[in-house]
Amino acid sequence: MQFRKKERLYVSDLVEEPIVSYPAWYLLSAPMRKNEFLLDALTALHSYDFRHYEVADSHEAIFAAFGQGRFAIYKEKYAVGYFGGKVMYLESNGWKSMPVTQEVFLLQNWLI
């Protein structure tokens, strides 16, 4: 099995002067580095510019966004995607499965 090489995407390449500078980079595959929806979500997170996002009004709206290939923002801290039937959030070392906690079900924590 051949693994896709992952490379660092530096936040400074997305946002000239990031308001949120941590993490400074994300480890992503080449297709993810080119995904405009993901790049838009990361730019919004690090510039703290959420004008194109709104608080989710239902869980169905969150999954509808995922179905369109978009990425949600969780607690104004993480880009969240839906891959292989799992909700995943992005950290500097890649995608992690999102733990199911009571906070996950609070709609005010989600921007779509």
Contacts in CASP RR format, 6 or more apart in sequence:
PFRMAT RR
TARGET T0000
AUTHOR 0000-0000-0000
METHOD contacts of the structure
MODEL  1
MQFRKKERLYVSDLVEEPIVSYPAWYLLSAPMRKNEFLLDALTALHSYDF
RHYEVADSHEAIFAAFGQGRFAIYKEKYAVGYFGGKVMYLESNGWKSMPV
TQEVFLLQNWLI
4 29 0 8 1.000
4 30 0 8 1.000
5 29 0 8 1.000
5 30 0 8 1.000
6 27 0 8 1.000
6 28 0 8 1.000
6 29 0 8 1.000
6 94 0 8 1.000
7 27 0 8 1.000
7 28 0 8 1.000
7 30 0 8 1.000
7 33 0 8 1.000
8 25 0 8 1.000
8 26 0 8 1.000
8 27 0 8 1.000
8 28 0 8 1.000
9 25 0 8 1.000
9 26 0 8 1.000
9 27 0 8 1.000
9 28 0 8 1.000
9 33 0 8 1.000
9 42 0 8 1.000
10 24 0 8 1.000
10 25 0 8 1.000
11 18 0 8 1.000
11 21 0 8 1.000
11 23 0 8 1.000
11 24 0 8 1.000
11 25 0 8 1.000
11 26 0 8 1.000
11 42 0 8 1.000
11 46 0 8 1.000
12 18 0 8 1.000
12 24 0 8 1.000
14 39 0 8 1.000
14 42 0 8 1.000
14 43 0 8 1.000
14 46 0 8 1.000
15 43 0 8 1.000
15 46 0 8 1.000
15 47 0 8 1.000
18 46 0 8 1.000
18 47 0 8 1.000
19 46 0 8 1.000
19 47 0 8 1.000
19 48 0 8 1.000
20 45 0 8 1.000
20 46 0 8 1.000
20 48 0 8 1.000
21 46 0 8 1.000
23 91 0 8 1.000
23 92 0 8 1.000
24 92 0 8 1.000
25 92 0 8 1.000
26 42 0 8 1.000
26 90 0 8 1.000
26 91 0 8 1.000
26 92 0 8 1.000
26 94 0 8 1.000
27 92 0 8 1.000
27 93 0 8 1.000
27 94 0 8 1.000
28 38 0 8 1.000
28 94 0 8 1.000
32 38 0 8 1.000
37 69 0 8 1.000
37 70 0 8 1.000
37 71 0 8 1.000
38 71 0 8 1.000
38 79 0 8 1.000
38 90 0 8 1.000
40 52 0 8 1.000
40 71 0 8 1.000
41 70 0 8 1.000
41 71 0 8 1.000
41 72 0 8 1.000
41 73 0 8 1.000
41 79 0 8 1.000
42 79 0 8 1.000
42 90 0 8 1.000
43 49 0 8 1.000
44 50 0 8 1.000
44 52 0 8 1.000
44 53 0 8 1.000
44 73 0 8 1.000
45 73 0 8 1.000
45 76 0 8 1.000
45 77 0 8 1.000
45 78 0 8 1.000
45 79 0 8 1.000
48 76 0 8 1.000
50 73 0 8 1.000
50 76 0 8 1.000
50 111 0 8 1.000
53 73 0 8 1.000
53 111 0 8 1.000
53 112 0 8 1.000
54 111 0 8 1.000
54 112 0 8 1.000
55 107 0 8 1.000
55 108 0 8 1.000
55 110 0 8 1.000
55 111 0 8 1.000
56 62 0 8 1.000
56 65 0 8 1.000
56 72 0 8 1.000
56 107 0 8 1.000
56 110 0 8 1.000
56 111 0 8 1.000
56 112 0 8 1.000
57 107 0 8 1.000
58 107 0 8 1.000
59 105 0 8 1.000
59 107 0 8 1.000
61 112 0 8 1.000
62 72 0 8 1.000
62 110 0 8 1.000
62 112 0 8 1.000
63 82 0 8 1.000
65 71 0 8 1.000
65 72 0 8 1.000
65 112 0 8 1.000
66 72 0 8 1.000
66 81 0 8 1.000
66 82 0 8 1.000
67 82 0 8 1.000
70 112 0 8 1.000
71 79 0 8 1.000
71 80 0 8 1.000
71 81 0 8 1.000
72 79 0 8 1.000
72 80 0 8 1.000
72 81 0 8 1.000
72 110 0 8 1.000
72 111 0 8 1.000
72 112 0 8 1.000
73 79 0 8 1.000
73 80 0 8 1.000
73 110 0 8 1.000
73 111 0 8 1.000
73 112 0 8 1.000
74 80 0 8 1.000
74 89 0 8 1.000
74 98 0 8 1.000
74 104 0 8 1.000
74 109 0 8 1.000
74 110 0 8 1.000
74 111 0 8 1.000
75 103 0 8 1.000
75 109 0 8 1.000
76 111 0 8 1.000
78 89 0 8 1.000
78 90 0 8 1.000
78 91 0 8 1.000
79 89 0 8 1.000
79 90 0 8 1.000
80 87 0 8 1.000
80 88 0 8 1.000
80 89 0 8 1.000
80 90 0 8 1.000
80 98 0 8 1.000
81 87 0 8 1.000
81 88 0 8 1.000
81 89 0 8 1.000
81 90 0 8 1.000
81 95 0 8 1.000
82 88 0 8 1.000
83 95 0 8 1.000
86 97 0 8 1.000
86 98 0 8 1.000
87 97 0 8 1.000
87 98 0 8 1.000
88 95 0 8 1.000
88 96 0 8 1.000
88 97 0 8 1.000
88 98 0 8 1.000
89 95 0 8 1.000
89 96 0 8 1.000
89 98 0 8 1.000
90 96 0 8 1.000
98 104 0 8 1.000
103 109 0 8 1.000
END
